[in-house]
Amino acid sequence: MLVIDQASTDGSREYLQETAAQHAQFHLIGNPVNVGFPRAVNQGAACARGSYLMIVNSDVILAPGCIDRLIAALDSDERLAVVSPVTNYVGRGMQVDPAAKTLQPADIITYAAQIANRTELIPIVDHLVFFCVLLRRDTFELLNGMSEVYALGNYEDNDFCLRARLAGHTLALVPGAFAYHFGSRTFKGQNLAHTQWMERNERLYYERASHLSRTLPRLHRPGYLDSLRLTVIVDGRADHMMLFLTLNSLAHQTVTCFDVVLVGDAVMLEVAMERFAGILSLSCSELQIDDNVLAWNHAHKLVRGDWVVCVCAGDVLYPTHIEMLLSLTKSNSHVVSTQVNAVLFASGHEQLMTIARAPYIKGFFDPKLIWAEPVLQAPAFAYQRACVSEVGEFDTEKAPLADWDFLLRLLARYPLSWVDTITAERCVYMGTLTEIVDNLPRVVAEHNVALHTVHACHPAPDASVMQLRSQVVTECKQKLMDLKWLAGQQWDLLSVARQMASVWLSIGE
């Protein structure tokens, strides 16, 4: 056992020193300051000798048999990289056992015995919270451990799981193992600014997720090709840099049960086919019209998968996006959704620069928002191919919100299966910084017109949505006024563009 003491002042250091002196297998690393969770884990891992690493927070009580069951789970599948027990409390995700939410420490042994017969592992698509997990030590070292850019902590576990998935590994929950978690004692006990660190690390994580998704793809597809389930329609009529961002991200997906229909001009299609041959299952369709709605409609006739996702060149799908969408599909589902970030790119010197990135939905997702504003835009949702014959294709008259209008037509007929997880980003690209400053007010004005049009075509289902719509319309008018004012300021272009992006994406609200 390796314990890292983070400059505690409550007598813990002295207690741990006494324990280490009495037990040869108990080792203490005493840090003079709090170096943060990621670095502390790396410190411990550097001294570890076992084949497995178990990371356990100091506010966790392990139930009898927990470690044995986690080891047995890892031994059962060589592709598994990280496993976790179920628990009574964790911020969000599937690790919480609903029946254990009100459990008290005195109930741990009894409850652990009740769930011991659960033997089937639960696959986890995107990430596990590292309050208590077991990892393979060789995998941990291969991935270079925990990323210390997250300082005190939060999102370092997302980052590690993302890298593990990109490397071909899987994650799982062990429902027959239990660990009691008090929760967030480090930030509470040391009066640390939890929200501030969460926001800072969230931004950093999605920057890294986007970067890893956009890098050059693997040289070949994995050998475990799955049967075709989904088709991605890509409107490829854009700058080649933007198109390659999207296709690179598709090549990094953690599943292979999809094909791609690419719509664009002949030159772009030829370049894409040559570059991604053997990497993506790619079909091409030439179209000269400069309209993403027409491109998506045009490609419907080439769709082979039962499920469809529409994207534009520049959209980036994080590695688990398609797998997450498909994990939501059931025999009776017709439309499924995750969440996406919005990102504004600018071009310069043959490179793309990220001006701003932020989620469309701030905080937890309230499904009523879908009826008030376009918080779920392509590529957030997937729909069954057969739905097109029922609700019609994308409506060009609803541009630039035709995808939102299409989603509302789907939801008027079918229920939505969704998950409160960001797995992709929607790109807005306007060219140079000068073009962003000149064009963003116009783009928002067109958005506001389309917003009124879509509202008029889809009556609010209840009074609360009516109120939400009124608030959205008011906010959009204010945004347009602020953007016009900012566009007239004589600041340096980058500062103006970033301020305008912050207004557009409601960053800081």
TAUR-V740611 format. One line per field, one symbol per residue. ss: DSSP state (h for helix, s for strand, l for the rest). phi: phi as a letter, one per 40 degrees, with the letter a starting at -180 (. if undefined). psi: psi as a letter, one per 20 degrees, with the letter a starting at -180 (. if undefined). Layout:
ss->???
phi->???
psi->???
//
This chain:
ss->lssssslllllhhhhhhhhhhhllllssssslllllhhhhhhhhhhhllllssssslllssslllhhhhhhhhhhllllssssssssllllllllslhhhllllhhhhhhhhhhhllllllssslllllllssssshhhhhhlllllhhhlllllhhhhhhhhhhhlllsssssssssssslllhhhhhllllhhhhhhhhhhhhhhhhhhhhhlllllllllllllllssssssllllhhhhhhhhhhhhllllllssssssslhhhhhhhhhhllllllssssslllllhhhhhhhhhhhllllsssssslllsslllhhhhhhhlllllllssssssssssssssllssssssssslllllllhhhhhlllllllllssssllhhhhhllllhhhlllhhhhhhhhhhllllsssssssssssssslllhhhhhhhhhhhhhhhhhhhhhhhhhlllllhhhhhhhhhhhhhhhhhhhhhhhhhlllllhhhhhhhhhhhhlllll
phi->.bbbccfcbbgcdcccccccccbccbbbbbccbccgccccccccccccbccbbbcbccbbbccdgccdccccccccacccbbbbccacaadahccccdcbdbcbdccdccccccbcccbccbcbcbabcccaabbccccdcccggcccccfchggccdcccccccccgcbbabbccbbbcbcgfcccccbfccccccdccccdccccccccccccdcdcacccbdcccbabbcbcccadcccccdccdccccccbbcabbbbbacccccccccccbcgbbcbbbacacccaccccccdcdcbcbccbbbbbbdhcbccdbdcccdccccbcbcbababbbcbbbbbbifgbbbccaaaccbcgccbdcddcbaccbbdbcbbbcdcccccbgccccccccbcccdcccccccbbccbabcbcbabccbbbhcdcccccbcdcccccdcccdcccdccbdccacccdccccccccccccdcccccccccccccdccccccccccccfcgc
psi->pppopmlqjjigggghggghhiohjpppoophrojqgghgghgghhiqirhqpoppqikpppqpiggghgghghiioiiphpqqrrrhpqgraiipohijhjqqhiiggghhhhjhjoipqoppggqqplhoqpqphhgghhjkbqpjijdhrpihhggghghgghjjrrqqpnijqppppgpkhghghjlqnggghggghgggghggggghhirprqirqqilprqphqpppoojmrphhgghgghghhijqirjlqrpopparggggggggghjpigqnpqqpppipmohghggghihiiphqhqppprqphppoqhjgghgghiiprhjqhpqqbrqqpppqqqplkrppogqpqqhppbqpohhhhihrminrpkhqqqphihhhgirapohijqjkhhgggghhghihqqpprqmppjrpppppjcrgghgghhghgghghghghggggghinqphrhhhggghggggghhggggghghghhiqlrqggggghghhhggjkpi.
//
